[in-house]
Amino acid sequence: MVETREMTIEGKTFTYLKMDMERAPLVIIKGNKGYVMCGYLNMETADKLGDIAVRVKGVKDADTILASNVEAVSARAKEIGIDVGMPVRTIISKL
């Protein structure tokens, strides 16, 4: 099953994507400038493409993404003040 929807967080619109895979879902919350991705996706590729990307792990839906902490960041995400260990809830507006 694939679920997509728009969601509003702190007055900004984000696109949410969830796709059921074999053992865990692939989940992403994408803003106008960047995105939060689950562990299925590759930070090295995000860096290579120059994306503002944040990776979290152990998530299954939008609520668990927002309740998690940043596990990895792209170089561009670091440039805008996002660091490993920060709560997603506090950095989501930067995306």
ROPA-343110 format. One record per residue: x, y, z of N, C-alpha, C, O in turn; residue in three letters. Coordinates in steps of 0.2 Angstrom, whole numbers, padded with zeros to 4 digits, always signed. Layout:
# ROPA-343110
XYZXYZXYZXYZALA...
//
This chain:
# ROPA-343110
+0004-0006+0000+0000+0000+0000+0004+0006+0000+0010+0006+0003MET+0002+0011-0004+0006+0018-0004+0001+0023-0001-0005+0024-0004VAL+0003+0027+0003-0001+0033+0006+0003+0039+0005+0009+0040+0007GLU+0000+0044+0002+0003+0051+0001-0003+0056+0004-0009+0055+0003THR+0000+0061+0007-0005+0066+0009-0001+0072+0011+0005+0072+0012ARG-0004+0078+0011-0001+0084+0013-0003+0085+0020-0008+0083+0023GLU+0002+0088+0024+0001+0089+0031+0004+0096+0033+0009+0098+0030MET+0001+0099+0038+0003+0106+0040+0007+0105+0047+0004+0102+0051THR+0013+0107+0047+0017+0107+0053+0019+0114+0054+0023+0117+0050ILE+0018+0117+0060+0020+0124+0062+0019+0129+0056+0023+0133+0054GLU+0013+0128+0053+0010+0133+0048+0013+0132+0041+0011+0135+0036GLY+0017+0126+0040+0020+0125+0034+0017+0118+0031+0016+0114+0035LYS+0017+0118+0024+0014+0112+0021+0020+0107+0019+0025+0109+0016THR+0019+0101+0021+0024+0096+0019+0020+0090+0016+0014+0089+0016PHE+0024+0086+0012+0021+0080+0008+0023+0074+0012+0029+0074+0013THR+0019+0070+0014+0020+0064+0018+0019+0058+0013+0014+0058+0009TYR+0024+0053+0013+0024+0047+0009+0026+0041+0013+0030+0041+0017LEU+0021+0036+0013+0023+0030+0016+0021+0024+0011+0016+0024+0008LYS+0026+0020+0010+0025+0014+0006+0027+0008+0010+0033+0007+0013MET+0023+0003+0010+0024-0003+0014+0029-0007+0010+0028-0008+0004ASP+0034-0009+0013+0039-0014+0010+0039-0021+0014+0034-0022+0017MET+0044-0025+0013+0043-0031+0016+0043-0032+0023+0039-0035+0026GLU+0048-0028+0027+0048-0029+0034+0047-0022+0038+0045-0022+0044ARG+0047-0017+0034+0046-0010+0037+0044-0005+0032+0046-0006+0026ALA+0041+0000+0034+0038+0005+0029+0044+0010+0027+0048+0011+0031PRO+0044+0012+0020+0048+0017+0018+0044+0024+0019+0038+0024+0017LEU+0046+0029+0023+0043+0035+0025+0047+0041+0024+0053+0041+0025VAL+0044+0046+0021+0047+0052+0020+0042+0058+0022+0036+0058+0020ILE+0045+0063+0025+0041+0070+0025+0045+0075+0021+0051+0076+0023ILE+0042+0078+0016+0046+0083+0012+0043+0089+0012+0037+0091+0012LYS+0048+0094+0014+0046+0101+0014+0048+0105+0007+0050+0101+0002GLY+0047+0111+0007+0049+0115+0001+0057+0115+0000+0059+0115-0006ASN+0061+0115+0005+0068+0115+0004+0072+0108+0005+0077+0107+0002LYS+0069+0104+0009+0072+0097+0011+0067+0092+0013+0061+0093+0013GLY+0070+0087+0016+0066+0081+0018+0069+0077+0024+0075+0077+0025TYR+0065+0074+0027+0067+0069+0032+0065+0062+0029+0060+0061+0027VAL+0070+0058+0029+0069+0051+0026+0071+0046+0031+0074+0047+0036MET+0068+0040+0030+0069+0034+0035+0076+0031+0032+0079+0033+0028CYS+0078+0026+0036+0084+0022+0035+0085+0019+0028+0090+0016+0026GLY+0079+0018+0025+0079+0014+0018+0083+0019+0013+0086+0016+0008TYR+0083+0025+0014+0086+0029+0009+0093+0031+0011+0095+0031+0017LEU+0097+0033+0006+0104+0034+0006+0107+0041+0007+0106+0045+0003ASN+0110+0042+0012+0113+0049+0014+0118+0051+0009+0119+0057+0007MET+0122+0046+0007+0128+0048+0002+0125+0050-0005+0128+0055-0008GLU+0119+0047-0007+0116+0050-0013+0113+0057-0012+0114+0061-0016THR+0110+0058-0006+0107+0065-0005+0113+0070-0005+0112+0075-0007ALA+0119+0068-0002+0124+0073-0002+0127+0074-0009+0128+0080-0011ASP+0127+0069-0013+0130+0069-0020+0125+0074-0024+0128+0077-0028LYS+0119+0073-0023+0114+0077-0026+0113+0084-0023+0110+0089-0026LEU+0116+0086-0018+0116+0092-0015+0109+0094-0011+0107+0099-0010GLY+0106+0088-0009+0100+0089-0005+0100+0091+0002+0106+0090+0005ASP+0095+0095+0004+0095+0096+0012+0091+0090+0014+0085+0089+0013ILE+0095+0085+0017+0091+0079+0019+0093+0077+0027+0099+0078+0029ALA+0088+0074+0030+0089+0072+0037+0087+0065+0037+0082+0063+0034VAL+0091+0060+0040+0089+0053+0041+0087+0052+0048+0091+0054+0053ARG+0082+0048+0049+0080+0045+0055+0079+0038+0055+0079+0035+0049VAL+0079+0034+0060+0079+0027+0060+0073+0024+0065+0072+0028+0070LYS+0071+0018+0063+0066+0015+0068+0059+0019+0068+0055+0018+0073GLY+0057+0022+0062+0051+0025+0061+0046+0021+0057+0048+0017+0053VAL+0040+0022+0058+0035+0018+0054+0029+0023+0051+0025+0020+0047LYS+0029+0029+0053+0024+0034+0051+0026+0041+0052+0031+0042+0055ASP+0022+0046+0051+0023+0053+0052+0024+0054+0059+0028+0058+0061ALA+0020+0051+0063+0020+0053+0071+0027+0051+0073+0030+0054+0077ASP+0029+0045+0071+0036+0042+0074+0042+0046+0071+0047+0047+0074THR+0041+0049+0065+0046+0053+0062+0047+0059+0066+0052+0061+0068ILE+0041+0062+0068+0041+0069+0071+0043+0068+0079+0046+0073+0082LEU+0043+0062+0081+0045+0060+0088+0052+0058+0089+0054+0057+0094ALA+0055+0057+0083+0062+0054+0083+0067+0060+0083+0066+0066+0083SER+0074+0058+0084+0079+0062+0083+0083+0061+0077+0083+0055+0074ASN+0087+0066+0075+0091+0066+0069+0096+0061+0070+0100+0061+0074VAL+0097+0056+0065+0102+0051+0065+0108+0052+0060+0114+0051+0062GLU+0106+0056+0055+0112+0058+0050+0109+0064+0046+0103+0065+0046ALA+0114+0068+0044+0112+0074+0040+0117+0075+0034+0122+0073+0034VAL+0114+0078+0029+0118+0079+0023+0122+0086+0025+0121+0089+0029SER+0127+0087+0020+0131+0093+0021+0127+0099+0021+0128+0104+0025ALA+0122+0099+0016+0118+0105+0016+0113+0106+0022+0112+0112+0024ARG+0111+0101+0025+0107+0101+0031+0111+0104+0037+0109+0108+0041ALA+0117+0102+0037+0122+0104+0042+0123+0112+0041+0124+0116+0046LYS+0124+0114+0035+0125+0121+0033+0119+0126+0036+0120+0132+0038GLU+0113+0123+0036+0107+0127+0039+0106+0126+0046+0101+0128+0049ILE+0111+0123+0050+0110+0122+0057+0107+0116+0060+0105+0116+0065GLY+0106+0111+0056+0104+0104+0058+0109+0099+0060+0114+0099+0056ILE+0109+0097+0066+0114+0092+0068+0112+0085+0070+0106+0085+0072ASP+0116+0080+0070+0114+0074+0073+0112+0075+0080+0115+0078+0084VAL+0106+0071+0082+0104+0071+0089+0098+0076+0090+0095+0075+0095GLY+0097+0081+0086+0092+0086+0087+0085+0082+0086+0085+0078+0081MET+0080+0084+0090+0074+0082+0089+0071+0084+0082+0071+0090+0080PRO+0068+0080+0078+0065+0082+0072+0060+0087+0073+0059+0092+0068VAL+0056+0087+0078+0051+0092+0079+0054+0099+0079+0050+0104+0077ARG+0060+0100+0081+0063+0106+0082+0066+0109+0075+0068+0115+0075THR+0067+0104+0071+0071+0106+0064+0066+0106+0058+0068+0108+0053ILE+0060+0103+0059+0056+0102+0053+0054+0108+0050+0054+0108+0044ILE+0054+0114+0053+0052+0120+0050+0058+0123+0045+0056+0127+0041SER+0064+0120+0046+0069+0122+0042+0069+0119+0035+0072+0121+0030LYS+0065+0114+0034+0064+0110+0028+0059+0112+0024+0057+0110+0018LEU
//
